[in-house]
Amino acid sequence: MRAHLAPRAPGGAPPPPSAVSGARQFWRRLRAQRAALVAAAVVALLVLVALAAPLLTALEGQDPTSYHPALIDSARGGVPVGSLGGIGADHWLGVEPQTGRDLFARLVYGARVSLGVALGATVVQVVLGLAMGVAAGLGNRWVDLVLSRVTDIFVAMPLMIMALALLAVVPDGFPRPVLVALVIALVSGWSTTAKMVRAQTLTLKNLDHVAAARLSGWSTGRIAVRELLPGLAAPVITYAALLIPANISAEAALSFLGVGVKPPTPSWGQMLTSADVWYQAAPQYLLLPAAALFVTVFALTVLGDGVRVALDPRAASRLRIGTGRKREARATVRKEDRA
């Protein structure tokens, strides 16, 4: 009986490869993309820096919240004492204007906040969007109609306006990074995930193996877990990989506007709030968090696109064809040069 329930592709194609074989194919396709590998290395380094923030700041002998008034020239309006914004053996990247807080410590701890908020928001977005999308796709006409309309409302909801309103009324006692992650997740991201999952579910539920499971008396929950989730894994993982850089940008924007992470908790967006005022006196105060944001978002975007290609056999095939054509063109040019 189980042989009849084995997943089959449309048109009577053989069953999909095992999970181990699929993982090997994924890594092979990902390794074929040099840009994705470089981006993965950059992301891994950023995550390592965020996790090792206490160790790194201990090596420097500083922390992200201690003030150093002796390193600030109050007569000049709070400019750091010394050249290049106070860079020295004790402060590897200088100090923050007006406060004297160590910039290196705030930068590496800011990576913890930015990446943590983005990853937390992405998890909530994927779980909520997956649940709503599968429920709408497998439910009856009225369930699908109600859930689809709710999803449409959140799709049309402007992120920044709603986030500003929600973050402004929540008491300060609530952990701010957790609150920012929840607001980003609930206001945006999950709704587009739900619409994508619903469309995939409507396609998958008409396949033979799902129909066979339904005729065998399987419950809706069992069908969703055993038959639908394996088919939804690739598009959901791809979309989640692209959500992370968007969530990092959203957190930075909210912190820049003053409603995100509150001082003294460090955040890259928060560091940019007043950095433009001190650009000439301490240029690294603006350039360091801006560069960290740019590199992180760019690396995650490239990695997300690489994951999409590795999970999509059609995209991988196009990639191989394009690479083959480039090789043929280079070979032709070399032959012509020899002639």
N, C-alpha and C positions, 0 to 999 in steps of 0.2 A: 504493500500500500504506500510506503514511504517513497518508493521510486516514482510514483505518479505525482507526488507533491514536490519533487525536486524542482527548483527554479529553472525555467527554460526561457531563452530569449525568444522574441517574436519570430515567426516563420519556421519554428521547429529546429532552431539552432541548438547545438549541444549546450549542456549546463555551463555556467560561468566557471572560471578556474577557482581553485581553492583559495582560502584567505592567505595562505603562505605564498602561493604563486602570484596572487594579486599584489601582495606587498613587494615581492621581488620585481615585478613589472613596474610598479610605482617608483621604486628606488632607481631602477635602471633608467627610466625616462627622466627622472629628476636629475640624475648624475649627468645626463646628456646636455643639460642646460647650464653652461658655465655661470651665467649671470645669476641664476637661482642659487647655485652653490655658494657663490660669493656672498649673496644676500643672506643665505642661511648662516654662514660663518659670522657675519656682522651681527645678526640677530642673536646668535648664541653668545657672542661676546658681550652684547648689551645685557642679556639676561644674567650672565655670569657676574658682570659688574654690579648689577642691581642686587643680586643675592649676596655678594661679597662686600657690600657697602660698609658694614660695621668693621670688617677686617681692614679694608682699604683706608678708612678714616683713622683707624687705630694706628696703622703704620705711619700716617702723616702726623698723628698726635692731635687731631682736631675733631670737632663734632659739628653738626649742621645748625645748632641753635645757640651756641655760646657767642656773646657779644665781645668785641675787642675794641673798646673806645680808644685805647692808646694808639691804635693803628689808623685812626680817622683824624683828619685835619679839620677841626670844627671851624677854624678861621676861614677856610675855603669852601664852606658849605657842606662838609661831610665827605670830601674827596679822600680816598685812601692815601696814606703816607707812603712815599717811595715811588719808584718807577713801575710802569706797567700794572698799575692797580694794586701794588703791594705784593707782587710775586716774590717769593723767597723760599728758603729752605723749610720754613715753618708753614708756609701757605703756598702750596704748589701752583695754584692758579690765581692767587691774589685773594682779596677780601671784598666783601660787598660794601658799596658806598653807604654812608650814614650809620650802618650797624656794625661793620667790621666782621660779620660772620664769614666763615671760610667758604670760598666759592667751590672748591673741589668737593668738600663734604656735602654741600647743598646740591651739587650737580649729581653725584652718585646716588644720594638718597632721593633726589627728584626722579631718577630713573625707576626706583622702586615704586613710587607713587604713580607715575605715568603709565608704566607697564602693568602694574597691579590693577589700576582702575580700568584700563583697556581690556585686560584679560577677563576680569570679573564681569564687566558689562557684556563682553562677547559670550561668555558662558550663559548668562541669563537670557540674552537675545536668542541664542541657538535653542536652548531648552524650551523657552516659551513659544518661539516661532515654530519649532518642530511639533510641539503638542497641539497648537492651534491649527496648523496646516494639516496634520494627519486627521485631527478630529473633523475638520471641515470636509476633507476629501472622502472620508469613510462614512460620515454622517448622512442622515436623510436630507431631503430638500430644504426643510426648515432650519435644521442645524447648520447646514452649509450657508444658507442665506444670512442667518444672524451673525455667524462668526465672520463671514466675508465682509459684511457691512461694518462690524467692529474693527476689523483689520484695515478697511479703507479709511476709516476715521483717523486711525493712528498714522497711516501712510501720509495723509494730507496735513498732519499736525506739524507746525514748524518747530524744529528742535530747540533752537536757541530761545525763542520766546517762551515756550512752555518750561524749559529748564530754568530760565531766569526766574519765572514766577514760582516754581516749586521750590527751588533752592533758597529763595528769599524768605519764605514763610516757615521753613523747618527750623526748630530750635537748634542753637549752636552746640548743645550737648550731644547731639547725634554724631557719630564718627563721620567726619566729612568725606574722606575718600570712599567709604562704603556708600554714603548718600549720593555722591557724584556718579559712581558706577551704576547704582540703581536707577537714577534719573535718566542717564544716557540710555540704559537698556530698555526702560519702560516707555520712553518717549519715542525712540527711533530704533531702527535696526531689526527688531523682532517682527515688525509688521511685514516688511519686505521678505524676511525669511519665511514667514507664514504663507505668503502668497506663492513663493517659489515652491515650498513644500506641498502646498495644496495642489498646484498644477502637476507636480511629479506624482503625487498620490493618485490623482484622477487617471493618470496614464498607467501606473503600475497595477492598480486594482483590477484592470480589465485583462491582465495577462492570465494565461492558463493556470499557472501554479497557484495564484491567489484565488481564482474561481474554484479550483479543486479544494483548497483549504476551506473555503466558505461552505462548499457542499458537504464537506466532511464534518461540519458542525463546530468548527473552531470559533472561539469567541473573537470579537472585534479586536480586543487588546492583544490576543495571541497572534492574530493575523498581522497586526501592525508591527509587533516586535520581531516575529519570525520571518515574515515574508516581505514587508515593506521597508523596514529600517536598513537592511543590507543594500537595497537599491537606492535609498536616499542618502547613503553615507557620502558618496563622492560629491554630489552637488552641495550638500550641507557643509562638508569640510572645506570645499573651495570657497564658498561664500563666507564662512567664518574666518578664513585666512585673510579675506579682503575687508572684513569688518574691523579687525584689530587696528590697522593704521587709521581708519576713519574715527574710531573711538579715542585714539591717542590725540588726534587733532581736536576732537570735541572737548576732551578734558582740558587741553591747553587753552582753547578758546574761552571756556567757562572760567578757568583760573585767571586768565588775562583780564576778563571783564570784572573780576572781583567777587564772583559768586561761586567759585569752585572751591578748591582746597584752600583753607585759611592758614595764615601764618600762626605759629612758626613752622608748621609742616612744610617742607620744601616741595616745590613743583616747578617744572620747566616753564609752564605757562605763567605761573605766579612770578617767576624771576624776570619774565619779560615785561611785566606790568609797568614798571618804572625804569626799565633799563635804558630806554631811548634817551632819557634825560642825562644819563651819565656816559654816553657813548664816547665822547672825546676824552674824558678823564679816566675811564676804566672800560675800554672797548670790549674786553673779554666778558664783562657782565652782560652784554647783549649778545655777543657772538657765540659764546659757549652754549647757552640753552637753545638758541636758534639753530645752531649747527647740530646739536643733539637731536632736536625735534626733526629736522630735515633728514638726517641720516637714518633715524629710526623709521620714520614714515616711508621713506623711499625704499629702504631695505625690506620692510614688511610688504610693501606693495609689489616689489619685484618677486619676492618669495611667494606671495599669494598667487601671482600670475603663473609662476613656475609650478605650483601645486595644481593649479587648474589644468595646465597642459599635461602634467603627469597623470592626473586622474581621468582625463578625457582621451580615450584612444584615438578619436578622430583628430583632435588637436595635436596629439603626439605624432600621428601619421603625417599631418601637414608639416610639422616641424622637421620630420625626417626627409620629406620630399624637398622642402626648402633648403635644408642643409646639403642634400645630394646635388641639387641644381647648382648651388654655389660652388661645390667642389668641382663639378663638371665644367663650370665656367672658368674657374681658376686653372684647371688642367688644359682647357682649350687655349687660354691666354699664354700659358707656358709653352705649348707646342708651337704657337704662332711666333713667339719670341725666338725659339730655337731655329725655326725656319728662316 
